[in-house]
């Protein structure tokens, strides 16, 4: 029995690439820790660097989603009768 790609793709994605929501949640946790001011300077620098990385990943995911939405919108426009 073979599985369709649509069934296996989400589980593969979860193993290799975190979702936007997971990235955002981790970024929010970092911001909270930094705002509390209870971390050492070295930890704060490491958290800041991780936060920048997470921010870039979130922006890339949002840009990708926007591109997909624009593509879908364009398809709808071209499919409408004149």
PyMOL Python script that loads the backbone (N, CA, C, O; Angstrom):
from pymol import cmd

cmd.read_pdbstr("""\
ATOM      1  N   UNK A   1       0.840  -1.188   0.000  1.00  0.00           N
ATOM      2  CA  UNK A   1       0.000   0.000   0.000  1.00  0.00           C
ATOM      3  C   UNK A   1       0.878   1.242   0.000  1.00  0.00           C
ATOM      4  O   UNK A   1       1.829   1.353   0.775  1.00  0.00           O
ATOM      5  N   UNK A   2       0.549   2.152  -0.864  1.00  0.00           N
ATOM      6  CA  UNK A   2       1.338   3.384  -0.915  1.00  0.00           C
ATOM      7  C   UNK A   2       0.535   4.530  -0.319  1.00  0.00           C
ATOM      8  O   UNK A   2      -0.690   4.592  -0.426  1.00  0.00           O
ATOM      9  N   UNK A   3       1.258   5.414   0.299  1.00  0.00           N
ATOM     10  CA  UNK A   3       0.627   6.600   0.881  1.00  0.00           C
ATOM     11  C   UNK A   3       0.772   7.754  -0.086  1.00  0.00           C
ATOM     12  O   UNK A   3       1.764   7.873  -0.804  1.00  0.00           O
ATOM     13  N   UNK A   4      -0.244   8.604  -0.085  1.00  0.00           N
ATOM     14  CA  UNK A   4      -0.147   9.792  -0.929  1.00  0.00           C
ATOM     15  C   UNK A   4       0.789  10.793  -0.269  1.00  0.00           C
ATOM     16  O   UNK A   4       0.967  10.775   0.949  1.00  0.00           O
ATOM     17  N   UNK A   5       1.379  11.658  -1.064  1.00  0.00           N
ATOM     18  CA  UNK A   5       2.297  12.652  -0.531  1.00  0.00           C
ATOM     19  C   UNK A   5       1.601  13.602   0.435  1.00  0.00           C
ATOM     20  O   UNK A   5       2.223  14.083   1.382  1.00  0.00           O
ATOM     21  N   UNK A   6       0.321  13.878   0.209  1.00  0.00           N
ATOM     22  CA  UNK A   6      -0.379  14.812   1.087  1.00  0.00           C
ATOM     23  C   UNK A   6      -0.502  14.274   2.507  1.00  0.00           C
ATOM     24  O   UNK A   6      -0.593  15.047   3.461  1.00  0.00           O
ATOM     25  N   UNK A   7      -0.504  12.949   2.648  1.00  0.00           N
ATOM     26  CA  UNK A   7      -0.591  12.382   3.998  1.00  0.00           C
ATOM     27  C   UNK A   7       0.747  12.414   4.715  1.00  0.00           C
ATOM     28  O   UNK A   7       0.785  12.623   5.927  1.00  0.00           O
ATOM     29  N   UNK A   8       1.834  12.213   4.005  1.00  0.00           N
ATOM     30  CA  UNK A   8       3.133  12.131   4.662  1.00  0.00           C
ATOM     31  C   UNK A   8       3.833  13.476   4.759  1.00  0.00           C
ATOM     32  O   UNK A   8       4.681  13.655   5.634  1.00  0.00           O
ATOM     33  N   UNK A   9       3.517  14.408   3.908  1.00  0.00           N
ATOM     34  CA  UNK A   9       4.220  15.686   3.895  1.00  0.00           C
ATOM     35  C   UNK A   9       4.145  16.435   5.229  1.00  0.00           C
ATOM     36  O   UNK A   9       5.174  16.934   5.684  1.00  0.00           O
ATOM     37  N   UNK A  10       2.968  16.538   5.882  1.00  0.00           N
ATOM     38  CA  UNK A  10       2.938  17.286   7.141  1.00  0.00           C
ATOM     39  C   UNK A  10       3.832  16.680   8.217  1.00  0.00           C
ATOM     40  O   UNK A  10       4.478  17.424   8.955  1.00  0.00           O
ATOM     41  N   UNK A  11       3.890  15.350   8.333  1.00  0.00           N
ATOM     42  CA  UNK A  11       4.723  14.752   9.361  1.00  0.00           C
ATOM     43  C   UNK A  11       6.200  14.968   9.061  1.00  0.00           C
ATOM     44  O   UNK A  11       6.998  15.155   9.979  1.00  0.00           O
ATOM     45  N   UNK A  12       6.570  14.945   7.789  1.00  0.00           N
ATOM     46  CA  UNK A  12       7.954  15.214   7.418  1.00  0.00           C
ATOM     47  C   UNK A  12       8.288  16.658   7.745  1.00  0.00           C
ATOM     48  O   UNK A  12       9.371  16.930   8.263  1.00  0.00           O
ATOM     49  N   UNK A  13       7.389  17.590   7.458  1.00  0.00           N
ATOM     50  CA  UNK A  13       7.613  18.997   7.755  1.00  0.00           C
ATOM     51  C   UNK A  13       7.821  19.202   9.246  1.00  0.00           C
ATOM     52  O   UNK A  13       8.683  19.982   9.650  1.00  0.00           O
ATOM     53  N   UNK A  14       7.036  18.507  10.072  1.00  0.00           N
ATOM     54  CA  UNK A  14       7.151  18.672  11.516  1.00  0.00           C
ATOM     55  C   UNK A  14       8.504  18.195  12.019  1.00  0.00           C
ATOM     56  O   UNK A  14       9.029  18.745  12.987  1.00  0.00           O
ATOM     57  N   UNK A  15       9.073  17.188  11.383  1.00  0.00           N
ATOM     58  CA  UNK A  15      10.362  16.673  11.820  1.00  0.00           C
ATOM     59  C   UNK A  15      11.523  17.555  11.373  1.00  0.00           C
ATOM     60  O   UNK A  15      12.572  17.566  12.017  1.00  0.00           O
ATOM     61  N   UNK A  16      11.351  18.284  10.293  1.00  0.00           N
ATOM     62  CA  UNK A  16      12.472  19.029   9.738  1.00  0.00           C
ATOM     63  C   UNK A  16      12.361  20.539   9.904  1.00  0.00           C
ATOM     64  O   UNK A  16      13.382  21.222   9.988  1.00  0.00           O
ATOM     65  N   UNK A  17      11.169  21.066   9.951  1.00  0.00           N
ATOM     66  CA  UNK A  17      11.004  22.518   9.944  1.00  0.00           C
ATOM     67  C   UNK A  17       9.879  22.921  10.895  1.00  0.00           C
ATOM     68  O   UNK A  17       8.746  22.466  10.743  1.00  0.00           O
ATOM     69  N   UNK A  18      10.188  23.771  11.874  1.00  0.00           N
ATOM     70  CA  UNK A  18       9.125  24.201  12.789  1.00  0.00           C
ATOM     71  C   UNK A  18       8.122  25.105  12.075  1.00  0.00           C
ATOM     72  O   UNK A  18       8.453  25.783  11.103  1.00  0.00           O
ATOM     73  N   UNK A  19       6.910  25.098  12.573  1.00  0.00           N
ATOM     74  CA  UNK A  19       5.863  25.946  11.997  1.00  0.00           C
ATOM     75  C   UNK A  19       6.094  27.395  12.421  1.00  0.00           C
ATOM     76  O   UNK A  19       6.871  27.676  13.334  1.00  0.00           O
ATOM     77  N   UNK A  20       5.407  28.300  11.744  1.00  0.00           N
ATOM     78  CA  UNK A  20       5.468  29.711  12.107  1.00  0.00           C
ATOM     79  C   UNK A  20       5.070  29.889  13.570  1.00  0.00           C
ATOM     80  O   UNK A  20       5.712  30.631  14.314  1.00  0.00           O
ATOM     81  N   UNK A  21       4.008  29.202  13.967  1.00  0.00           N
ATOM     82  CA  UNK A  21       3.504  29.343  15.341  1.00  0.00           C
ATOM     83  C   UNK A  21       4.535  28.866  16.364  1.00  0.00           C
ATOM     84  O   UNK A  21       4.669  29.468  17.429  1.00  0.00           O
ATOM     85  N   UNK A  22       5.259  27.802  16.058  1.00  0.00           N
ATOM     86  CA  UNK A  22       6.296  27.319  16.979  1.00  0.00           C
ATOM     87  C   UNK A  22       7.441  28.324  17.088  1.00  0.00           C
ATOM     88  O   UNK A  22       7.948  28.593  18.177  1.00  0.00           O
ATOM     89  N   UNK A  23       7.836  28.869  15.950  1.00  0.00           N
ATOM     90  CA  UNK A  23       8.899  29.881  15.946  1.00  0.00           C
ATOM     91  C   UNK A  23       8.479  31.111  16.732  1.00  0.00           C
ATOM     92  O   UNK A  23       9.248  31.647  17.529  1.00  0.00           O
ATOM     93  N   UNK A  24       7.254  31.550  16.497  1.00  0.00           N
ATOM     94  CA  UNK A  24       6.737  32.726  17.187  1.00  0.00           C
ATOM     95  C   UNK A  24       6.657  32.494  18.696  1.00  0.00           C
ATOM     96  O   UNK A  24       6.972  33.383  19.486  1.00  0.00           O
ATOM     97  N   UNK A  25       6.234  31.299  19.083  1.00  0.00           N
ATOM     98  CA  UNK A  25       6.127  30.963  20.509  1.00  0.00           C
ATOM     99  C   UNK A  25       7.513  31.012  21.183  1.00  0.00           C
ATOM    100  O   UNK A  25       7.660  31.558  22.277  1.00  0.00           O
ATOM    101  N   UNK A  26       8.527  30.431  20.512  1.00  0.00           N
ATOM    102  CA  UNK A  26       9.874  30.458  21.075  1.00  0.00           C
ATOM    103  C   UNK A  26      10.399  31.894  21.166  1.00  0.00           C
ATOM    104  O   UNK A  26      11.032  32.270  22.152  1.00  0.00           O
ATOM    105  N   UNK A  27      10.131  32.684  20.132  1.00  0.00           N
ATOM    106  CA  UNK A  27      10.557  34.079  20.136  1.00  0.00           C
ATOM    107  C   UNK A  27       9.890  34.844  21.281  1.00  0.00           C
ATOM    108  O   UNK A  27      10.533  35.653  21.950  1.00  0.00           O
ATOM    109  N   UNK A  28       8.615  34.588  21.499  1.00  0.00           N
ATOM    110  CA  UNK A  28       7.893  35.241  22.589  1.00  0.00           C
ATOM    111  C   UNK A  28       8.497  34.864  23.944  1.00  0.00           C
ATOM    112  O   UNK A  28       8.606  35.711  24.831  1.00  0.00           O
ATOM    113  N   UNK A  29       8.887  33.606  24.105  1.00  0.00           N
ATOM    114  CA  UNK A  29       9.506  33.160  25.359  1.00  0.00           C
ATOM    115  C   UNK A  29      10.842  33.866  25.588  1.00  0.00           C
ATOM    116  O   UNK A  29      11.173  34.237  26.714  1.00  0.00           O
ATOM    117  N   UNK A  30      11.596  34.045  24.520  1.00  0.00           N
ATOM    118  CA  UNK A  30      12.883  34.748  24.627  1.00  0.00           C
ATOM    119  C   UNK A  30      12.658  36.196  25.032  1.00  0.00           C
ATOM    120  O   UNK A  30      13.347  36.711  25.914  1.00  0.00           O
ATOM    121  N   UNK A  31      11.705  36.850  24.398  1.00  0.00           N
ATOM    122  CA  UNK A  31      11.402  38.247  24.726  1.00  0.00           C
ATOM    123  C   UNK A  31      11.007  38.359  26.200  1.00  0.00           C
ATOM    124  O   UNK A  31      11.458  39.267  26.898  1.00  0.00           O
ATOM    125  N   UNK A  32      10.182  37.452  26.663  1.00  0.00           N
ATOM    126  CA  UNK A  32       9.746  37.470  28.065  1.00  0.00           C
ATOM    127  C   UNK A  32      10.943  37.323  29.002  1.00  0.00           C
ATOM    128  O   UNK A  32      11.059  38.060  29.981  1.00  0.00           O
ATOM    129  N   UNK A  33      11.828  36.380  28.706  1.00  0.00           N
ATOM    130  CA  UNK A  33      13.008  36.181  29.560  1.00  0.00           C
ATOM    131  C   UNK A  33      13.894  37.420  29.577  1.00  0.00           C
ATOM    132  O   UNK A  33      14.397  37.818  30.628  1.00  0.00           O
ATOM    133  N   UNK A  34      14.083  38.028  28.404  1.00  0.00           N
ATOM    134  CA  UNK A  34      14.929  39.223  28.350  1.00  0.00           C
ATOM    135  C   UNK A  34      14.277  40.391  29.088  1.00  0.00           C
ATOM    136  O   UNK A  34      14.963  41.154  29.769  1.00  0.00           O
ATOM    137  N   UNK A  35      12.965  40.532  28.959  1.00  0.00           N
ATOM    138  CA  UNK A  35      12.261  41.624  29.638  1.00  0.00           C
ATOM    139  C   UNK A  35      12.294  41.467  31.148  1.00  0.00           C
ATOM    140  O   UNK A  35      12.297  42.458  31.878  1.00  0.00           O
ATOM    141  N   UNK A  36      12.319  40.233  31.618  1.00  0.00           N
ATOM    142  CA  UNK A  36      12.372  39.992  33.063  1.00  0.00           C
ATOM    143  C   UNK A  36      13.725  40.385  33.646  1.00  0.00           C
ATOM    144  O   UNK A  36      13.827  40.695  34.832  1.00  0.00           O
ATOM    145  N   UNK A  37      14.760  40.371  32.814  1.00  0.00           N
ATOM    146  CA  UNK A  37      16.077  40.797  33.268  1.00  0.00           C
ATOM    147  C   UNK A  37      16.760  39.868  34.247  1.00  0.00           C
ATOM    148  O   UNK A  37      17.653  40.292  34.981  1.00  0.00           O
ATOM    149  N   UNK A  38      16.365  38.627  34.273  1.00  0.00           N
ATOM    150  CA  UNK A  38      16.920  37.684  35.235  1.00  0.00           C
ATOM    151  C   UNK A  38      17.957  36.736  34.625  1.00  0.00           C
ATOM    152  O   UNK A  38      18.259  35.696  35.211  1.00  0.00           O
ATOM    153  N   UNK A  39      18.502  37.081  33.464  1.00  0.00           N
ATOM    154  CA  UNK A  39      19.510  36.230  32.826  1.00  0.00           C
ATOM    155  C   UNK A  39      20.858  36.936  32.860  1.00  0.00           C
ATOM    156  O   UNK A  39      20.933  38.164  32.903  1.00  0.00           O
ATOM    157  N   UNK A  40      21.910  36.147  32.839  1.00  0.00           N
ATOM    158  CA  UNK A  40      23.255  36.727  32.827  1.00  0.00           C
ATOM    159  C   UNK A  40      23.494  37.434  31.498  1.00  0.00           C
ATOM    160  O   UNK A  40      22.744  37.248  30.540  1.00  0.00           O
ATOM    161  N   UNK A  41      24.538  38.238  31.453  1.00  0.00           N
ATOM    162  CA  UNK A  41      24.870  38.964  30.242  1.00  0.00           C
ATOM    163  C   UNK A  41      25.142  38.000  29.083  1.00  0.00           C
ATOM    164  O   UNK A  41      24.649  38.204  27.973  1.00  0.00           O
ATOM    165  N   UNK A  42      25.921  36.960  29.342  1.00  0.00           N
ATOM    166  CA  UNK A  42      26.227  35.989  28.285  1.00  0.00           C
ATOM    167  C   UNK A  42      24.966  35.298  27.780  1.00  0.00           C
ATOM    168  O   UNK A  42      24.798  35.103  26.576  1.00  0.00           O
ATOM    169  N   UNK A  43      24.082  34.929  28.704  1.00  0.00           N
ATOM    170  CA  UNK A  43      22.819  34.301  28.307  1.00  0.00           C
ATOM    171  C   UNK A  43      21.941  35.279  27.531  1.00  0.00           C
ATOM    172  O   UNK A  43      21.277  34.898  26.567  1.00  0.00           O
ATOM    173  N   UNK A  44      21.940  36.539  27.957  1.00  0.00           N
ATOM    174  CA  UNK A  44      21.137  37.542  27.262  1.00  0.00           C
ATOM    175  C   UNK A  44      21.626  37.728  25.827  1.00  0.00           C
ATOM    176  O   UNK A  44      20.821  37.866  24.906  1.00  0.00           O
ATOM    177  N   UNK A  45      22.940  37.729  25.640  1.00  0.00           N
ATOM    178  CA  UNK A  45      23.492  37.861  24.296  1.00  0.00           C
ATOM    179  C   UNK A  45      23.119  36.651  23.449  1.00  0.00           C
ATOM    180  O   UNK A  45      22.753  36.802  22.283  1.00  0.00           O
ATOM    181  N   UNK A  46      23.206  35.456  24.018  1.00  0.00           N
ATOM    182  CA  UNK A  46      22.836  34.241  23.289  1.00  0.00           C
ATOM    183  C   UNK A  46      21.344  34.238  22.962  1.00  0.00           C
ATOM    184  O   UNK A  46      20.952  33.847  21.863  1.00  0.00           O
ATOM    185  N   UNK A  47      20.522  34.666  23.898  1.00  0.00           N
ATOM    186  CA  UNK A  47      19.083  34.748  23.653  1.00  0.00           C
ATOM    187  C   UNK A  47      18.771  35.772  22.572  1.00  0.00           C
ATOM    188  O   UNK A  47      17.918  35.534  21.717  1.00  0.00           O
ATOM    189  N   UNK A  48      19.450  36.899  22.607  1.00  0.00           N
ATOM    190  CA  UNK A  48      19.242  37.938  21.591  1.00  0.00           C
ATOM    191  C   UNK A  48      19.578  37.383  20.208  1.00  0.00           C
ATOM    192  O   UNK A  48      18.828  37.591  19.254  1.00  0.00           O
ATOM    193  N   UNK A  49      20.697  36.682  20.101  1.00  0.00           N
ATOM    194  CA  UNK A  49      21.105  36.110  18.812  1.00  0.00           C
ATOM    195  C   UNK A  49      20.077  35.089  18.327  1.00  0.00           C
ATOM    196  O   UNK A  49      19.729  35.069  17.146  1.00  0.00           O
ATOM    197  N   UNK A  50      19.598  34.255  19.222  1.00  0.00           N
ATOM    198  CA  UNK A  50      18.569  33.275  18.841  1.00  0.00           C
ATOM    199  C   UNK A  50      17.284  33.999  18.440  1.00  0.00           C
ATOM    200  O   UNK A  50      16.611  33.592  17.493  1.00  0.00           O
ATOM    201  N   UNK A  51      16.947  35.059  19.153  1.00  0.00           N
ATOM    202  CA  UNK A  51      15.766  35.838  18.812  1.00  0.00           C
ATOM    203  C   UNK A  51      15.855  36.430  17.418  1.00  0.00           C
ATOM    204  O   UNK A  51      14.870  36.422  16.680  1.00  0.00           O
ATOM    205  N   UNK A  52      17.019  36.941  17.046  1.00  0.00           N
ATOM    206  CA  UNK A  52      17.205  37.479  15.699  1.00  0.00           C
ATOM    207  C   UNK A  52      17.024  36.385  14.647  1.00  0.00           C
ATOM    208  O   UNK A  52      16.408  36.604  13.604  1.00  0.00           O
ATOM    209  N   UNK A  53      17.569  35.209  14.940  1.00  0.00           N
ATOM    210  CA  UNK A  53      17.427  34.070  14.024  1.00  0.00           C
ATOM    211  C   UNK A  53      15.952  33.687  13.857  1.00  0.00           C
ATOM    212  O   UNK A  53      15.481  33.461  12.743  1.00  0.00           O
ATOM    213  N   UNK A  54      15.245  33.619  14.965  1.00  0.00           N
ATOM    214  CA  UNK A  54      13.829  33.273  14.922  1.00  0.00           C
ATOM    215  C   UNK A  54      13.025  34.327  14.165  1.00  0.00           C
ATOM    216  O   UNK A  54      12.132  33.996  13.385  1.00  0.00           O
ATOM    217  N   UNK A  55      13.349  35.598  14.400  1.00  0.00           N
ATOM    218  CA  UNK A  55      12.668  36.685  13.705  1.00  0.00           C
ATOM    219  C   UNK A  55      12.831  36.546  12.194  1.00  0.00           C
ATOM    220  O   UNK A  55      11.860  36.681  11.450  1.00  0.00           O
ATOM    221  N   UNK A  56      14.038  36.280  11.745  1.00  0.00           N
ATOM    222  CA  UNK A  56      14.300  36.121  10.312  1.00  0.00           C
ATOM    223  C   UNK A  56      13.518  34.940   9.737  1.00  0.00           C
ATOM    224  O   UNK A  56      12.980  35.025   8.633  1.00  0.00           O
ATOM    225  N   UNK A  57      13.457  33.844  10.488  1.00  0.00           N
ATOM    226  CA  UNK A  57      12.691  32.686  10.036  1.00  0.00           C
ATOM    227  C   UNK A  57      11.202  33.011   9.945  1.00  0.00           C
ATOM    228  O   UNK A  57      10.531  32.598   8.999  1.00  0.00           O
ATOM    229  N   UNK A  58      10.690  33.746  10.924  1.00  0.00           N
ATOM    230  CA  UNK A  58       9.273  34.147  10.905  1.00  0.00           C
ATOM    231  C   UNK A  58       8.975  35.041   9.708  1.00  0.00           C
ATOM    232  O   UNK A  58       7.971  34.852   9.023  1.00  0.00           O
ATOM    233  N   UNK A  59       9.842  36.010   9.458  1.00  0.00           N
ATOM    234  CA  UNK A  59       9.637  36.910   8.324  1.00  0.00           C
ATOM    235  C   UNK A  59       9.660  36.129   7.019  1.00  0.00           C
ATOM    236  O   UNK A  59       8.852  36.388   6.127  1.00  0.00           O
ATOM    237  N   UNK A  60      10.580  35.175   6.897  1.00  0.00           N
ATOM    238  CA  UNK A  60      10.662  34.371   5.676  1.00  0.00           C
ATOM    239  C   UNK A  60       9.377  33.569   5.472  1.00  0.00           C
ATOM    240  O   UNK A  60       8.883  33.460   4.350  1.00  0.00           O
ATOM    241  N   UNK A  61       8.838  33.011   6.554  1.00  0.00           N
ATOM    242  CA  UNK A  61       7.589  32.253   6.444  1.00  0.00           C
ATOM    243  C   UNK A  61       6.433  33.170   6.061  1.00  0.00           C
ATOM    244  O   UNK A  61       5.596  32.796   5.240  1.00  0.00           O
ATOM    245  N   UNK A  62       6.374  34.359   6.642  1.00  0.00           N
ATOM    246  CA  UNK A  62       5.317  35.303   6.299  1.00  0.00           C
ATOM    247  C   UNK A  62       5.432  35.761   4.847  1.00  0.00           C
ATOM    248  O   UNK A  62       4.427  35.884   4.148  1.00  0.00           O
ATOM    249  N   UNK A  63       6.658  36.011   4.401  1.00  0.00           N
ATOM    250  CA  UNK A  63       6.868  36.398   3.004  1.00  0.00           C
ATOM    251  C   UNK A  63       6.424  35.280   2.057  1.00  0.00           C
ATOM    252  O   UNK A  63       5.808  35.542   1.025  1.00  0.00           O
ATOM    253  N   UNK A  64       6.740  34.041   2.414  1.00  0.00           N
ATOM    254  CA  UNK A  64       6.320  32.902   1.607  1.00  0.00           C
ATOM    255  C   UNK A  64       4.807  32.770   1.552  1.00  0.00           C
ATOM    256  O   UNK A  64       4.233  32.496   0.497  1.00  0.00           O
ATOM    257  N   UNK A  65       4.172  32.966   2.693  1.00  0.00           N
ATOM    258  CA  UNK A  65       2.707  32.890   2.737  1.00  0.00           C
ATOM    259  C   UNK A  65       2.084  34.004   1.900  1.00  0.00           C
ATOM    260  O   UNK A  65       1.107  33.775   1.187  1.00  0.00           O
ATOM    261  N   UNK A  66       2.641  35.195   1.983  1.00  0.00           N
ATOM    262  CA  UNK A  66       2.128  36.318   1.195  1.00  0.00           C
ATOM    263  C   UNK A  66       2.260  36.028  -0.295  1.00  0.00           C
ATOM    264  O   UNK A  66       1.351  36.319  -1.072  1.00  0.00           O
ATOM    265  N   UNK A  67       3.387  35.457  -0.689  1.00  0.00           N
ATOM    266  CA  UNK A  67       3.586  35.102  -2.093  1.00  0.00           C
ATOM    267  C   UNK A  67       2.566  34.085  -2.574  1.00  0.00           C
ATOM    268  O   UNK A  67       2.049  34.191  -3.686  1.00  0.00           O
ATOM    269  N   UNK A  68       2.277  33.097  -1.732  1.00  0.00           N
ATOM    270  CA  UNK A  68       1.278  32.085  -2.094  1.00  0.00           C
ATOM    271  C   UNK A  68      -0.107  32.710  -2.224  1.00  0.00           C
ATOM    272  O   UNK A  68      -0.857  32.383  -3.145  1.00  0.00           O
ATOM    273  N   UNK A  69      -0.442  33.601  -1.308  1.00  0.00           N
ATOM    274  CA  UNK A  69      -1.746  34.272  -1.351  1.00  0.00           C
ATOM    275  C   UNK A  69      -1.862  35.118  -2.613  1.00  0.00           C
ATOM    276  O   UNK A  69      -2.903  35.122  -3.271  1.00  0.00           O
ATOM    277  N   UNK A  70      -0.796  35.832  -2.949  1.00  0.00           N
ATOM    278  CA  UNK A  70      -0.817  36.646  -4.168  1.00  0.00           C
ATOM    279  C   UNK A  70      -0.965  35.763  -5.404  1.00  0.00           C
ATOM    280  O   UNK A  70      -1.682  36.118  -6.340  1.00  0.00           O
ATOM    281  N   UNK A  71      -0.290  34.615  -5.410  1.00  0.00           N
ATOM    282  CA  UNK A  71      -0.405  33.679  -6.534  1.00  0.00           C
ATOM    283  C   UNK A  71      -1.829  33.152  -6.667  1.00  0.00           C
ATOM    284  O   UNK A  71      -2.375  33.086  -7.768  1.00  0.00           O
ATOM    285  N   UNK A  72      -2.422  32.781  -5.547  1.00  0.00           N
ATOM    286  CA  UNK A  72      -3.799  32.290  -5.570  1.00  0.00           C
ATOM    287  C   UNK A  72      -4.770  33.377  -6.018  1.00  0.00           C
ATOM    288  O   UNK A  72      -5.694  33.110  -6.786  1.00  0.00           O
ATOM    289  N   UNK A  73      -4.563  34.588  -5.545  1.00  0.00           N
ATOM    290  CA  UNK A  73      -5.421  35.702  -5.959  1.00  0.00           C
ATOM    291  C   UNK A  73      -5.312  35.945  -7.456  1.00  0.00           C
ATOM    292  O   UNK A  73      -6.311  36.216  -8.121  1.00  0.00           O
ATOM    293  N   UNK A  74      -4.101  35.849  -7.981  1.00  0.00           N
ATOM    294  CA  UNK A  74      -3.905  36.049  -9.420  1.00  0.00           C
ATOM    295  C   UNK A  74      -4.613  34.955 -10.214  1.00  0.00           C
ATOM    296  O   UNK A  74      -5.185  35.230 -11.268  1.00  0.00           O
ATOM    297  N   UNK A  75      -4.580  33.732  -9.725  1.00  0.00           N
ATOM    298  CA  UNK A  75      -5.273  32.635 -10.390  1.00  0.00           C
ATOM    299  C   UNK A  75      -6.773  32.884 -10.430  1.00  0.00           C
ATOM    300  O   UNK A  75      -7.428  32.623 -11.439  1.00  0.00           O
ATOM    301  N   UNK A  76      -7.310  33.390  -9.330  1.00  0.00           N
ATOM    302  CA  UNK A  76      -8.748  33.675  -9.280  1.00  0.00           C
ATOM    303  C   UNK A  76      -9.101  34.746 -10.293  1.00  0.00           C
ATOM    304  O   UNK A  76     -10.105  34.638 -10.997  1.00  0.00           O
ATOM    305  N   UNK A  77      -8.274  35.780 -10.366  1.00  0.00           N
ATOM    306  CA  UNK A  77      -8.534  36.878 -11.303  1.00  0.00           C
ATOM    307  C   UNK A  77      -8.500  36.394 -12.750  1.00  0.00           C
ATOM    308  O   UNK A  77      -9.320  36.821 -13.563  1.00  0.00           O
ATOM    309  N   UNK A  78      -7.570  35.517 -13.076  1.00  0.00           N
ATOM    310  CA  UNK A  78      -7.472  35.042 -14.463  1.00  0.00           C
ATOM    311  C   UNK A  78      -8.558  34.023 -14.783  1.00  0.00           C
ATOM    312  O   UNK A  78      -8.875  33.810 -15.954  1.00  0.00           O
ATOM    313  N   UNK A  79      -9.124  33.401 -13.776  1.00  0.00           N
ATOM    314  CA  UNK A  79     -10.179  32.407 -14.002  1.00  0.00           C
ATOM    315  C   UNK A  79     -11.559  33.030 -14.147  1.00  0.00           C
ATOM    316  O   UNK A  79     -12.488  32.377 -14.620  1.00  0.00           O
ATOM    317  N   UNK A  80     -11.701  34.285 -13.744  1.00  0.00           N
ATOM    318  CA  UNK A  80     -13.013  34.956 -13.851  1.00  0.00           C
ATOM    319  C   UNK A  80     -13.364  35.221 -15.306  1.00  0.00           C
ATOM    320  O   UNK A  80     -12.507  35.614 -16.098  1.00  0.00           O
ATOM    321  N   UNK A  81     -14.620  35.007 -15.652  1.00  0.00           N
ATOM    322  CA  UNK A  81     -15.024  35.308 -17.021  1.00  0.00           C
ATOM    323  C   UNK A  81     -14.971  36.823 -17.265  1.00  0.00           C
ATOM    324  O   UNK A  81     -15.217  37.623 -16.363  1.00  0.00           O
ATOM    325  N   UNK A  82     -14.649  37.183 -18.482  1.00  0.00           N
ATOM    326  CA  UNK A  82     -14.517  38.609 -18.837  1.00  0.00           C
ATOM    327  C   UNK A  82     -15.846  39.286 -19.009  1.00  0.00           C
ATOM    328  O   UNK A  82     -15.897  40.479 -19.306  1.00  0.00           O
TER     329      UNK A  82
END
""", "prot")
cmd.dss("prot")
cmd.show_as("cartoon", "prot")
cmd.util.cbc("prot")
cmd.orient("prot")
